[in-house]
Amino acid sequence: MRPFDEIRESDAAVAEILAEEQLRQQNTIELIASENHVSCAVLRAAGSIFTNKYAEGYPGRRYYGGCANMDTIEDLARERAKKLFKCEHVNVQPHSGSQANTAVYLGFLQPGDTILSLDLAHGGHLSHGMKINITGLLYNIVHYGVSKETETFDMAEIRRLAKEHKPKLIITGASAYPRTIDFAAFTEIAQEVGALHMADIAHIAGLVAAGLHPDPVPVAEFVTTTTHKTLRGPRGGMIMCKADYAKKIDSRVFPGIQGGPLMHVIAAKAVAFGEALKPSFKKYQQQIITNAKALCEGLQSAGIRTVSGGTDNHLMLVDLRPSHPNVTGKAAENWLEQANIITNKNMIPFDERKPVETSGLRLGTPAITTRGMKEPEMKQIAAWISEILTSNGDADVIGRIRGGVLEMCQQFPLP
Ligand code: DSN
């Protein structure tokens, strides 16, 4: 049977697009730090008959009949998440990380309240206070950034900002910060100024679950995450909190900002949490970090600068300016894609270029680690990236490297 033949019988056009995407994923090296390749079990659960069911409400308190299996699966997902993250309460219904964050804001802030969060241009996230996001529209946003010298958080400066602006909420977590986040130090500052602390661990959730990154669950009032990045589950979100906040969090998710939960996605979350509870998950997360370090060292030994001089987690930020001053992140992303290496342009701290151009490139290792790639492959990928950048996107160089990438991809099939 060809892939997607079941769909092809009723819709050849969609089957063709799906088959193309399967081929694209098989034949490319995926370095987008927020993406991953889920297991067949997660994929199958996400595409299961649970998609047919409405289940507004929570287990035991639904607004529809026929929800017995919905209750069982949601309870299972919640129990597994609680075991994985050792949290007091969890809500697995948020459709996305932004929804998870929004539920926290609506539960514990009033319009006009002050939020202290990481600047998007320094690695933050749009749901942490971007001007035209709901956060920027509803709340008074004050940003912290990284220090110009170290390109890491300057806790003294963050404390100073907190004391000056007296935020009601401090948000930690990032989408492009390659270093360890000291969540406990942020909680200390929050307590000093009477703020709540929300840690958005979307990027590093897998590392946290595996005990390879400091854990915000014991120290932050709220911990939000997506489930599809290092955690390697279906596309979706989740909120963890202390028991005292449980009722309000649940009511802000439903009916506050969402209607019917995506029960097929919750089933897939349960599968992913089950996978994350296995000892092999810790090894996988460790290899993600090892691979990120190896990729980073490979780039550095080719003369390419990375922001803050390295990485402690699953990602790194390439600063193109010193080694390739005329190459923008946009051009680099485009050349690499022609060679089947998928990345995303990214602002670097204090970037002089616009967000649509950028001087940086964000690279992450969760997806290629899932495929089984290890340090030797990282060395090779770093060499390819360097060669393409140095060639200024030369078509012959790109063509030759594309051949090498295809060969490497053959050796590491998708799950
Ligand atoms: N858009 C995601 C990322 O790529 O980091 C964050 O939500």
Residues whose N, C-alpha, C, O or C-beta is under 5 A from the ligand:
A	BS01	DSN	S34 S175
